[in-house]
Amino acid sequence: MSDYGTLYVIATPIGNLADITLRALDTIKNVKTLYAEDTRVTKHLLEHYGIQAKLQSLHDFNEFKKISSVIEQLQAGVDIGLVSDAGTPLISDPGYKLVSTAQQSGICVRSIPGASALTASLSIAGIPTDRFIFEGFLPKSSAERVKLLKTLRFETRTLVFYESAQRIQATIKDCIEVMGSVRKAALLRELTKHYEQHICSDLHGVQMQLTGQNEKIRGEIVFILHGNSSAEDAETVEKAKQLLFDLQQHLPLKEAAAIVSKHTGLRRNQLYSLGLDESKNKS
């Protein structure tokens, strides 16, 4: 049996401090060191529960530099905890490099599950949850956002994004430009907090409600879009598939997929997969 310590990836509340699990509290009390995205935020949580813990920072700007030190501690038999400011670590938060390195080093990594803005929002959005994709934060510039949204226009799975309060209205405007105003959408803001807000409508309805409210938009936002279910767009996909298959008779699949993507807005990797599937069916 390895004498290495264990790296615990610990979910913390996304707002309401009562949403932490008993197991998470027990783990935080027992690890040697707790690495936090922002020690000031985590200190507030610890003080609320009267926990004394050795806190160290680990965020996007210092994670790479600290990995070696953390791994050395784990290899010396020390148990380490990892938390983000809110919710489940690594979901659009730091920690991926550390977890990956720990696994490659033969160190046991354990999840202490709990709150997640992603799953909490999906559970109350009123939009299908059997199949969804998480895109994290959209690009900051409108041009880059529109470019990305165009690649997602034909996606049939539910789309989930994180967005800032400062950009949400511009993002909705771009979504309407690319996907139309009737696409079903949900905006979940400040979940579990005093000013929690749900807007479940179509894109136009969400836009109108935000525009009409008096108070300034603040806080963390999860933005959810229904997947594409338009018959017209389904026809476009079928035409794109046929064009792809025709081009494959004269070009390598990678080049054919790039050409069809340019003219239809469908993602190259999606078209490439379609081409591979067709080749397998014919073989």
C-alpha positions in Angstrom: 0.0 0.0 0.0 1.3 3.5 -0.9 2.4 5.7 2.0 1.4 8.8 -0.1 -1.1 11.2 1.3 -4.5 11.8 -0.4 -5.5 14.9 -2.4 -9.1 15.7 -1.5 -11.1 17.9 -4.1 -13.7 19.5 -1.9 -16.9 21.1 -3.0 -18.0 24.2 -1.0 -21.2 26.3 -1.1 -22.1 28.4 -4.1 -23.7 31.0 -1.9 -25.6 29.8 1.1 -23.0 28.5 3.7 -25.5 25.9 5.0 -25.1 24.0 1.8 -21.7 22.4 2.7 -21.8 18.7 3.5 -20.8 17.1 6.8 -18.1 15.1 5.0 -16.6 18.3 3.5 -16.4 19.9 7.0 -14.8 16.8 8.4 -12.3 16.6 5.6 -11.3 20.2 5.9 -10.7 19.8 9.6 -8.4 16.8 9.0 -6.2 17.7 6.1 -2.8 19.1 6.8 -3.1 22.0 4.4 -6.0 23.5 2.5 -5.3 25.0 -0.9 -7.8 27.7 -1.9 -8.4 29.8 -4.9 -8.8 32.9 -2.7 -7.8 32.4 0.9 -9.9 35.4 2.0 -13.1 33.8 0.6 -12.3 30.4 2.2 -11.3 32.0 5.5 -14.9 33.4 5.7 -16.3 29.9 5.4 -13.9 28.5 7.9 -14.6 31.2 10.4 -18.4 30.6 10.0 -17.9 27.0 11.1 -15.1 27.7 13.7 -12.5 25.7 11.8 -8.8 26.3 12.2 -6.9 25.2 9.0 -3.6 26.0 7.4 -4.5 27.9 4.3 -2.4 28.3 1.1 -3.4 29.9 -2.2 -3.6 28.0 -5.4 -5.1 29.9 -8.4 -4.6 30.3 -12.2 -1.6 32.5 -11.8 0.5 30.4 -9.3 -0.8 26.8 -9.8 2.1 25.8 -12.1 4.7 27.1 -9.7 3.1 25.4 -6.7 2.5 21.9 -8.1 5.9 20.5 -7.3 5.6 21.6 -3.6 2.1 20.2 -3.2 3.2 16.9 -4.9 6.2 16.6 -2.6 3.9 17.0 0.5 1.5 14.3 -0.8 4.4 12.0 -1.5 5.6 12.6 2.1 2.3 11.2 3.3 0.5 14.5 4.0 -3.2 14.8 3.2 -4.1 17.9 1.2 -7.4 19.6 0.5 -8.3 21.7 -2.6 -11.2 24.1 -2.7 -12.3 26.9 -5.1 -14.1 30.1 -4.1 -17.5 28.4 -4.6 -18.9 25.1 -5.8 -17.0 22.2 -7.2 -13.3 22.8 -8.0 -12.0 22.5 -11.6 -15.4 23.4 -13.1 -14.2 26.6 -14.8 -11.9 26.9 -11.7 -8.2 26.2 -11.1 -6.9 22.7 -10.1 -6.8 20.7 -13.3 -3.0 20.7 -13.6 -2.5 19.7 -9.9 -5.1 16.9 -10.1 -3.6 15.6 -13.4 -0.1 15.6 -12.0 -1.1 13.9 -8.8 -2.8 11.1 -10.7 0.3 10.7 -12.9 2.4 10.5 -9.8 0.4 7.6 -8.3 -1.3 9.8 -5.7 -4.9 9.0 -4.6 -7.3 11.8 -5.6 -10.7 11.8 -3.9 -13.8 13.8 -4.6 -15.8 15.3 -1.7 -18.9 16.1 -3.7 -21.4 18.9 -3.0 -22.7 22.1 -4.5 -22.2 23.0 -8.2 -23.8 26.0 -9.9 -23.8 23.9 -13.1 -26.0 21.1 -11.9 -28.1 23.3 -9.6 -29.1 25.5 -12.5 -29.8 22.6 -14.9 -32.1 21.1 -12.2 -34.5 24.1 -12.2 -34.1 25.5 -15.7 -37.0 23.6 -17.3 -34.8 22.7 -20.3 -33.8 19.1 -21.2 -31.0 17.7 -19.0 -30.6 14.2 -20.5 -27.9 15.4 -22.8 -26.0 18.7 -22.4 -22.6 20.3 -23.1 -20.8 22.8 -20.8 -18.9 25.6 -22.6 -17.7 27.5 -19.6 -17.3 31.3 -20.1 -17.9 32.7 -23.5 -15.2 34.9 -25.1 -15.2 38.6 -24.0 -15.4 40.2 -27.4 -18.6 40.2 -29.4 -16.9 39.0 -32.6 -15.3 36.0 -30.9 -18.6 35.2 -29.1 -20.5 35.2 -32.4 -17.9 33.1 -34.0 -18.2 30.5 -31.3 -22.0 30.6 -31.1 -22.1 29.9 -34.9 -20.3 26.7 -34.3 -23.0 25.7 -31.7 -26.0 26.8 -33.7 -26.9 23.3 -34.8 -26.0 21.6 -31.6 -29.0 19.5 -30.4 -27.9 19.1 -26.8 -28.7 21.7 -24.2 -26.0 24.4 -24.0 -24.7 25.6 -20.6 -22.5 28.7 -20.1 -21.1 30.8 -17.3 -21.3 34.5 -17.9 -20.5 37.7 -16.0 -23.2 40.2 -15.0 -21.3 42.9 -17.1 -21.5 40.9 -20.3 -24.8 39.0 -20.1 -26.9 41.5 -22.0 -24.4 41.7 -24.9 -24.2 37.9 -24.9 -28.0 37.5 -25.2 -27.9 40.0 -28.1 -25.3 37.9 -29.8 -27.3 34.7 -29.2 -30.4 36.3 -30.8 -28.3 37.3 -33.8 -27.0 33.8 -34.3 -29.9 31.6 -33.1 -33.0 33.7 -33.3 -35.2 35.2 -30.6 -37.4 32.2 -30.0 -34.8 29.7 -28.7 -35.8 28.6 -25.2 -33.4 29.9 -22.6 -32.9 30.2 -18.8 -30.9 32.6 -16.8 -30.0 31.6 -13.2 -28.4 34.3 -11.1 -27.0 34.4 -7.6 -28.2 30.8 -6.8 -28.8 30.1 -3.1 -28.2 33.8 -2.2 -30.6 36.5 -1.0 -31.1 38.0 -4.5 -31.5 34.7 -6.3 -33.2 35.2 -9.7 -34.6 32.8 -12.3 -35.7 33.9 -15.8 -37.0 31.0 -17.8 -38.4 32.1 -21.2 -37.1 32.4 -24.8 -34.2 34.6 -25.7 -36.4 37.6 -26.4 -38.2 37.2 -23.1 -35.0 36.9 -21.1 -33.7 40.0 -22.9 -36.8 42.0 -22.1 -36.9 41.0 -18.5 -33.3 42.1 -18.0 -33.8 45.3 -19.8 -36.9 46.1 -17.8 -35.6 45.6 -14.3 -34.6 48.6 -12.3 -31.7 47.2 -10.3 -28.2 46.7 -11.7 -27.4 43.2 -12.8 -24.9 41.7 -10.3 -23.5 38.3 -9.3 -22.7 35.0 -10.9 -24.8 33.8 -13.8 -25.5 30.4 -15.4 -27.0 30.8 -18.9 -28.7 27.9 -20.5 -30.0 27.4 -24.1 -32.2 24.7 -25.4 -30.5 22.6 -28.1 -31.4 23.1 -31.7 -34.7 21.4 -32.7 -35.5 23.3 -35.9 -36.7 21.3 -38.8 -35.1 23.9 -41.1 -31.7 23.5 -39.4 -32.0 19.7 -39.4 -32.4 20.0 -43.2 -29.3 22.1 -43.3 -27.4 19.4 -41.4 -28.5 16.7 -43.9 -27.5 18.9 -46.8 -24.1 19.5 -45.2 -23.6 15.7 -44.7 -24.4 15.1 -48.3 -21.9 17.8 -49.4 -19.3 16.3 -47.1 -19.7 12.8 -48.6 -19.5 14.1 -52.1 -16.3 16.0 -51.4 -14.8 13.0 -49.7 -14.7 11.3 -53.2 -12.1 13.9 -54.2 -10.5 15.2 -51.0 -9.2 13.9 -47.7 -11.8 14.0 -44.9 -10.0 16.7 -43.0 -10.0 19.1 -45.9 -13.6 18.2 -46.9 -14.8 18.9 -43.3 -13.0 22.2 -43.3 -14.7 23.3 -46.5 -18.2 22.3 -45.4 -17.7 23.9 -42.0 -16.8 27.2 -43.7 -19.9 27.3 -45.8 -22.5 25.9 -43.2 -21.2 27.0 -39.8 -21.2 23.4 -38.6 -18.2 22.5 -36.5 -15.3 20.8 -38.2 -14.9 18.1 -35.6 -18.7 17.3 -35.8 -18.4 16.9 -39.6 -15.2 14.9 -39.3 -17.0 12.5 -37.0 -19.8 12.2 -39.4 -17.4 11.4 -42.2 -15.7 8.7 -40.1 -19.0 7.1 -39.2 -20.0 7.0 -42.9 -16.7 5.4 -43.8 -17.1 2.7 -41.2 -20.7 2.0 -42.4 -19.4 1.6 -46.0 -16.5 -0.7 -45.0 
